C-alpha cells in the first residue's frame, strides 16, 4: 500500500492511510490478535456477527418489499385510470 504526501500535507496523508487501513480491516485484525481467543469464543463471535448481518439484510429486504408493494399499488391505480375509456369514444369494428 502506498500513500503519497502532496504539498507537505502530512495530516491529510495520515487520514487517507487510516481510512485505507480501516477499510482493509487492519485494526480489527490487530484487536483480535491482541489476546488469545479460544475456539468457542471465535465461534460465538462469528455467530453474533452472522445474526447482526442477517438482521441488517432482513431489514433492507423488508424495506424494499414495502417499496415494491407501494409501487405496485400506485401502478395498478394509474393503469385502471388509463383503461377507463368513455363508451362514446369506443368504436365498434365489424367484420
Phi and psi in radians as a Rosetta constraint file:
Dihedral C 1 N 2 CA 2 C 2 CIRCULARHARMONIC -2.146 0.35
Dihedral N 2 CA 2 C 2 N 3 CIRCULARHARMONIC 2.378 0.35
Dihedral C 2 N 3 CA 3 C 3 CIRCULARHARMONIC -2.174 0.35
Dihedral N 3 CA 3 C 3 N 4 CIRCULARHARMONIC 2.169 0.35
Dihedral C 3 N 4 CA 4 C 4 CIRCULARHARMONIC -1.705 0.35
Dihedral N 4 CA 4 C 4 N 5 CIRCULARHARMONIC 2.373 0.35
Dihedral C 4 N 5 CA 5 C 5 CIRCULARHARMONIC -1.632 0.35
Dihedral N 5 CA 5 C 5 N 6 CIRCULARHARMONIC 2.095 0.35
Dihedral C 5 N 6 CA 6 C 6 CIRCULARHARMONIC -1.904 0.35
Dihedral N 6 CA 6 C 6 N 7 CIRCULARHARMONIC 2.376 0.35
Dihedral C 6 N 7 CA 7 C 7 CIRCULARHARMONIC 0.955 0.35
Dihedral N 7 CA 7 C 7 N 8 CIRCULARHARMONIC 0.635 0.35
Dihedral C 7 N 8 CA 8 C 8 CIRCULARHARMONIC 0.940 0.35
Dihedral N 8 CA 8 C 8 N 9 CIRCULARHARMONIC 0.548 0.35
Dihedral C 8 N 9 CA 9 C 9 CIRCULARHARMONIC -1.699 0.35
Dihedral N 9 CA 9 C 9 N 10 CIRCULARHARMONIC 1.442 0.35
Dihedral C 9 N 10 CA 10 C 10 CIRCULARHARMONIC -1.247 0.35
Dihedral N 10 CA 10 C 10 N 11 CIRCULARHARMONIC -0.594 0.35
Dihedral C 10 N 11 CA 11 C 11 CIRCULARHARMONIC -1.118 0.35
Dihedral N 11 CA 11 C 11 N 12 CIRCULARHARMONIC -0.675 0.35
Dihedral C 11 N 12 CA 12 C 12 CIRCULARHARMONIC -1.180 0.35
Dihedral N 12 CA 12 C 12 N 13 CIRCULARHARMONIC -0.714 0.35
Dihedral C 12 N 13 CA 13 C 13 CIRCULARHARMONIC -1.111 0.35
Dihedral N 13 CA 13 C 13 N 14 CIRCULARHARMONIC -0.658 0.35
Dihedral C 13 N 14 CA 14 C 14 CIRCULARHARMONIC -1.130 0.35
Dihedral N 14 CA 14 C 14 N 15 CIRCULARHARMONIC -0.719 0.35
Dihedral C 14 N 15 CA 15 C 15 CIRCULARHARMONIC -1.125 0.35
Dihedral N 15 CA 15 C 15 N 16 CIRCULARHARMONIC -0.711 0.35
Dihedral C 15 N 16 CA 16 C 16 CIRCULARHARMONIC -1.121 0.35
Dihedral N 16 CA 16 C 16 N 17 CIRCULARHARMONIC -0.737 0.35
Dihedral C 16 N 17 CA 17 C 17 CIRCULARHARMONIC -1.057 0.35
Dihedral N 17 CA 17 C 17 N 18 CIRCULARHARMONIC -0.824 0.35
Dihedral C 17 N 18 CA 18 C 18 CIRCULARHARMONIC -1.058 0.35
Dihedral N 18 CA 18 C 18 N 19 CIRCULARHARMONIC -0.709 0.35
Dihedral C 18 N 19 CA 19 C 19 CIRCULARHARMONIC -1.108 0.35
Dihedral N 19 CA 19 C 19 N 20 CIRCULARHARMONIC -0.783 0.35
Dihedral C 19 N 20 CA 20 C 20 CIRCULARHARMONIC -1.123 0.35
Dihedral N 20 CA 20 C 20 N 21 CIRCULARHARMONIC -0.739 0.35
Dihedral C 20 N 21 CA 21 C 21 CIRCULARHARMONIC -1.121 0.35
Dihedral N 21 CA 21 C 21 N 22 CIRCULARHARMONIC -0.679 0.35
Dihedral C 21 N 22 CA 22 C 22 CIRCULARHARMONIC -1.147 0.35
Dihedral N 22 CA 22 C 22 N 23 CIRCULARHARMONIC -0.787 0.35
Dihedral C 22 N 23 CA 23 C 23 CIRCULARHARMONIC -1.141 0.35
Dihedral N 23 CA 23 C 23 N 24 CIRCULARHARMONIC -0.541 0.35
Dihedral C 23 N 24 CA 24 C 24 CIRCULARHARMONIC -1.357 0.35
Dihedral N 24 CA 24 C 24 N 25 CIRCULARHARMONIC -0.300 0.35
Dihedral C 24 N 25 CA 25 C 25 CIRCULARHARMONIC 1.541 0.35
Dihedral N 25 CA 25 C 25 N 26 CIRCULARHARMONIC 0.335 0.35
Dihedral C 25 N 26 CA 26 C 26 CIRCULARHARMONIC -1.120 0.35
Dihedral N 26 CA 26 C 26 N 27 CIRCULARHARMONIC -0.810 0.35
Dihedral C 26 N 27 CA 27 C 27 CIRCULARHARMONIC -1.141 0.35
Dihedral N 27 CA 27 C 27 N 28 CIRCULARHARMONIC -0.617 0.35
Dihedral C 27 N 28 CA 28 C 28 CIRCULARHARMONIC -1.138 0.35
Dihedral N 28 CA 28 C 28 N 29 CIRCULARHARMONIC -0.733 0.35
Dihedral C 28 N 29 CA 29 C 29 CIRCULARHARMONIC -1.056 0.35
Dihedral N 29 CA 29 C 29 N 30 CIRCULARHARMONIC -0.799 0.35
Dihedral C 29 N 30 CA 30 C 30 CIRCULARHARMONIC -1.062 0.35
Dihedral N 30 CA 30 C 30 N 31 CIRCULARHARMONIC -0.763 0.35
Dihedral C 30 N 31 CA 31 C 31 CIRCULARHARMONIC -1.139 0.35
Dihedral N 31 CA 31 C 31 N 32 CIRCULARHARMONIC -0.697 0.35
Dihedral C 31 N 32 CA 32 C 32 CIRCULARHARMONIC -1.215 0.35
Dihedral N 32 CA 32 C 32 N 33 CIRCULARHARMONIC -0.618 0.35
Dihedral C 32 N 33 CA 33 C 33 CIRCULARHARMONIC -1.529 0.35
Dihedral N 33 CA 33 C 33 N 34 CIRCULARHARMONIC -0.017 0.35
Dihedral C 33 N 34 CA 34 C 34 CIRCULARHARMONIC -1.177 0.35
Dihedral N 34 CA 34 C 34 N 35 CIRCULARHARMONIC -0.654 0.35
Dihedral C 34 N 35 CA 35 C 35 CIRCULARHARMONIC -2.233 0.35
Dihedral N 35 CA 35 C 35 N 36 CIRCULARHARMONIC 2.780 0.35
Dihedral C 35 N 36 CA 36 C 36 CIRCULARHARMONIC -1.244 0.35
Dihedral N 36 CA 36 C 36 N 37 CIRCULARHARMONIC 2.391 0.35
Dihedral C 36 N 37 CA 37 C 37 CIRCULARHARMONIC -2.153 0.35
Dihedral N 37 CA 37 C 37 N 38 CIRCULARHARMONIC 2.272 0.35
Dihedral C 37 N 38 CA 38 C 38 CIRCULARHARMONIC -1.314 0.35
Dihedral N 38 CA 38 C 38 N 39 CIRCULARHARMONIC 2.949 0.35
Dihedral C 38 N 39 CA 39 C 39 CIRCULARHARMONIC -1.076 0.35
Dihedral N 39 CA 39 C 39 N 40 CIRCULARHARMONIC -0.690 0.35
Dihedral C 39 N 40 CA 40 C 40 CIRCULARHARMONIC -1.089 0.35
Dihedral N 40 CA 40 C 40 N 41 CIRCULARHARMONIC -0.745 0.35
Dihedral C 40 N 41 CA 41 C 41 CIRCULARHARMONIC -1.092 0.35
Dihedral N 41 CA 41 C 41 N 42 CIRCULARHARMONIC -0.758 0.35
Dihedral C 41 N 42 CA 42 C 42 CIRCULARHARMONIC -1.071 0.35
Dihedral N 42 CA 42 C 42 N 43 CIRCULARHARMONIC -0.741 0.35
Dihedral C 42 N 43 CA 43 C 43 CIRCULARHARMONIC -1.126 0.35
Dihedral N 43 CA 43 C 43 N 44 CIRCULARHARMONIC -0.782 0.35
Dihedral C 43 N 44 CA 44 C 44 CIRCULARHARMONIC -1.077 0.35
Dihedral N 44 CA 44 C 44 N 45 CIRCULARHARMONIC -0.741 0.35
Dihedral C 44 N 45 CA 45 C 45 CIRCULARHARMONIC -1.110 0.35
Dihedral N 45 CA 45 C 45 N 46 CIRCULARHARMONIC -0.737 0.35
Dihedral C 45 N 46 CA 46 C 46 CIRCULARHARMONIC -1.163 0.35
Dihedral N 46 CA 46 C 46 N 47 CIRCULARHARMONIC -0.673 0.35
Dihedral C 46 N 47 CA 47 C 47 CIRCULARHARMONIC -1.130 0.35
Dihedral N 47 CA 47 C 47 N 48 CIRCULARHARMONIC -0.707 0.35
Dihedral C 47 N 48 CA 48 C 48 CIRCULARHARMONIC -1.104 0.35
Dihedral N 48 CA 48 C 48 N 49 CIRCULARHARMONIC -0.760 0.35
Dihedral C 48 N 49 CA 49 C 49 CIRCULARHARMONIC -1.124 0.35
Dihedral N 49 CA 49 C 49 N 50 CIRCULARHARMONIC -0.666 0.35
Dihedral C 49 N 50 CA 50 C 50 CIRCULARHARMONIC -1.125 0.35
Dihedral N 50 CA 50 C 50 N 51 CIRCULARHARMONIC -0.703 0.35
Dihedral C 50 N 51 CA 51 C 51 CIRCULARHARMONIC -1.097 0.35
Dihedral N 51 CA 51 C 51 N 52 CIRCULARHARMONIC -0.716 0.35
Dihedral C 51 N 52 CA 52 C 52 CIRCULARHARMONIC -1.136 0.35
Dihedral N 52 CA 52 C 52 N 53 CIRCULARHARMONIC -0.766 0.35
Dihedral C 52 N 53 CA 53 C 53 CIRCULARHARMONIC -1.066 0.35
Dihedral N 53 CA 53 C 53 N 54 CIRCULARHARMONIC -0.754 0.35
Dihedral C 53 N 54 CA 54 C 54 CIRCULARHARMONIC -1.150 0.35
Dihedral N 54 CA 54 C 54 N 55 CIRCULARHARMONIC -0.725 0.35
Dihedral C 54 N 55 CA 55 C 55 CIRCULARHARMONIC -1.078 0.35
Dihedral N 55 CA 55 C 55 N 56 CIRCULARHARMONIC -0.716 0.35
Dihedral C 55 N 56 CA 56 C 56 CIRCULARHARMONIC -1.125 0.35
Dihedral N 56 CA 56 C 56 N 57 CIRCULARHARMONIC -0.786 0.35
Dihedral C 56 N 57 CA 57 C 57 CIRCULARHARMONIC -1.137 0.35
Dihedral N 57 CA 57 C 57 N 58 CIRCULARHARMONIC -0.718 0.35
Dihedral C 57 N 58 CA 58 C 58 CIRCULARHARMONIC -1.086 0.35
Dihedral N 58 CA 58 C 58 N 59 CIRCULARHARMONIC -0.725 0.35
Dihedral C 58 N 59 CA 59 C 59 CIRCULARHARMONIC -1.093 0.35
Dihedral N 59 CA 59 C 59 N 60 CIRCULARHARMONIC -0.781 0.35
Dihedral C 59 N 60 CA 60 C 60 CIRCULARHARMONIC -1.117 0.35
Dihedral N 60 CA 60 C 60 N 61 CIRCULARHARMONIC -0.698 0.35
Dihedral C 60 N 61 CA 61 C 61 CIRCULARHARMONIC -1.114 0.35
Dihedral N 61 CA 61 C 61 N 62 CIRCULARHARMONIC -0.721 0.35
Dihedral C 61 N 62 CA 62 C 62 CIRCULARHARMONIC -1.129 0.35
Dihedral N 62 CA 62 C 62 N 63 CIRCULARHARMONIC -0.724 0.35
Dihedral C 62 N 63 CA 63 C 63 CIRCULARHARMONIC -1.091 0.35
Dihedral N 63 CA 63 C 63 N 64 CIRCULARHARMONIC -0.800 0.35
Dihedral C 63 N 64 CA 64 C 64 CIRCULARHARMONIC -1.119 0.35
Dihedral N 64 CA 64 C 64 N 65 CIRCULARHARMONIC -0.660 0.35
Dihedral C 64 N 65 CA 65 C 65 CIRCULARHARMONIC -1.104 0.35
Dihedral N 65 CA 65 C 65 N 66 CIRCULARHARMONIC -0.771 0.35
Dihedral C 65 N 66 CA 66 C 66 CIRCULARHARMONIC -1.095 0.35
Dihedral N 66 CA 66 C 66 N 67 CIRCULARHARMONIC -0.703 0.35
Dihedral C 66 N 67 CA 67 C 67 CIRCULARHARMONIC -1.088 0.35
Dihedral N 67 CA 67 C 67 N 68 CIRCULARHARMONIC -0.772 0.35
Dihedral C 67 N 68 CA 68 C 68 CIRCULARHARMONIC -1.078 0.35
Dihedral N 68 CA 68 C 68 N 69 CIRCULARHARMONIC -0.744 0.35
Dihedral C 68 N 69 CA 69 C 69 CIRCULARHARMONIC -1.051 0.35
Dihedral N 69 CA 69 C 69 N 70 CIRCULARHARMONIC -0.798 0.35
Dihedral C 69 N 70 CA 70 C 70 CIRCULARHARMONIC -1.059 0.35
Dihedral N 70 CA 70 C 70 N 71 CIRCULARHARMONIC -0.768 0.35
Dihedral C 70 N 71 CA 71 C 71 CIRCULARHARMONIC -1.118 0.35
Dihedral N 71 CA 71 C 71 N 72 CIRCULARHARMONIC -0.716 0.35
Dihedral C 71 N 72 CA 72 C 72 CIRCULARHARMONIC -1.102 0.35
Dihedral N 72 CA 72 C 72 N 73 CIRCULARHARMONIC -0.728 0.35
Dihedral C 72 N 73 CA 73 C 73 CIRCULARHARMONIC -1.091 0.35
Dihedral N 73 CA 73 C 73 N 74 CIRCULARHARMONIC -0.786 0.35
Dihedral C 73 N 74 CA 74 C 74 CIRCULARHARMONIC -1.113 0.35
Dihedral N 74 CA 74 C 74 N 75 CIRCULARHARMONIC -0.764 0.35
Dihedral C 74 N 75 CA 75 C 75 CIRCULARHARMONIC -1.127 0.35
Dihedral N 75 CA 75 C 75 N 76 CIRCULARHARMONIC -0.702 0.35
Dihedral C 75 N 76 CA 76 C 76 CIRCULARHARMONIC -1.081 0.35
Dihedral N 76 CA 76 C 76 N 77 CIRCULARHARMONIC -0.740 0.35
Dihedral C 76 N 77 CA 77 C 77 CIRCULARHARMONIC -1.117 0.35
Dihedral N 77 CA 77 C 77 N 78 CIRCULARHARMONIC -0.743 0.35
Dihedral C 77 N 78 CA 78 C 78 CIRCULARHARMONIC -1.133 0.35
Dihedral N 78 CA 78 C 78 N 79 CIRCULARHARMONIC -0.758 0.35
Dihedral C 78 N 79 CA 79 C 79 CIRCULARHARMONIC -1.120 0.35
Dihedral N 79 CA 79 C 79 N 80 CIRCULARHARMONIC -0.699 0.35
Dihedral C 79 N 80 CA 80 C 80 CIRCULARHARMONIC -1.179 0.35
Dihedral N 80 CA 80 C 80 N 81 CIRCULARHARMONIC -0.605 0.35
Dihedral C 80 N 81 CA 81 C 81 CIRCULARHARMONIC -1.204 0.35
Dihedral N 81 CA 81 C 81 N 82 CIRCULARHARMONIC -0.631 0.35
Dihedral C 81 N 82 CA 82 C 82 CIRCULARHARMONIC -1.280 0.35
Dihedral N 82 CA 82 C 82 N 83 CIRCULARHARMONIC -0.601 0.35
Dihedral C 82 N 83 CA 83 C 83 CIRCULARHARMONIC -1.226 0.35
Dihedral N 83 CA 83 C 83 N 84 CIRCULARHARMONIC -0.542 0.35
Dihedral C 83 N 84 CA 84 C 84 CIRCULARHARMONIC -1.219 0.35
Dihedral N 84 CA 84 C 84 N 85 CIRCULARHARMONIC 1.822 0.35
Dihedral C 84 N 85 CA 85 C 85 CIRCULARHARMONIC -1.968 0.35
Dihedral N 85 CA 85 C 85 N 86 CIRCULARHARMONIC 2.318 0.35
Dihedral C 85 N 86 CA 86 C 86 CIRCULARHARMONIC -1.024 0.35
Dihedral N 86 CA 86 C 86 N 87 CIRCULARHARMONIC 2.566 0.35
Dihedral C 86 N 87 CA 87 C 87 CIRCULARHARMONIC -1.177 0.35
Dihedral N 87 CA 87 C 87 N 88 CIRCULARHARMONIC -0.503 0.35
Dihedral C 87 N 88 CA 88 C 88 CIRCULARHARMONIC -1.251 0.35
Dihedral N 88 CA 88 C 88 N 89 CIRCULARHARMONIC -0.303 0.35
Dihedral C 88 N 89 CA 89 C 89 CIRCULARHARMONIC -1.593 0.35
Dihedral N 89 CA 89 C 89 N 90 CIRCULARHARMONIC -0.270 0.35
Dihedral C 89 N 90 CA 90 C 90 CIRCULARHARMONIC -1.309 0.35
Dihedral N 90 CA 90 C 90 N 91 CIRCULARHARMONIC 2.444 0.35
Dihedral C 90 N 91 CA 91 C 91 CIRCULARHARMONIC -1.940 0.35
Dihedral N 91 CA 91 C 91 N 92 CIRCULARHARMONIC 2.456 0.35
Dihedral C 91 N 92 CA 92 C 92 CIRCULARHARMONIC -1.551 0.35
Dihedral N 92 CA 92 C 92 N 93 CIRCULARHARMONIC 2.298 0.35
Dihedral C 92 N 93 CA 93 C 93 CIRCULARHARMONIC -1.854 0.35
Dihedral N 93 CA 93 C 93 N 94 CIRCULARHARMONIC 2.151 0.35
Dihedral C 93 N 94 CA 94 C 94 CIRCULARHARMONIC -1.751 0.35
Dihedral N 94 CA 94 C 94 N 95 CIRCULARHARMONIC 2.633 0.35
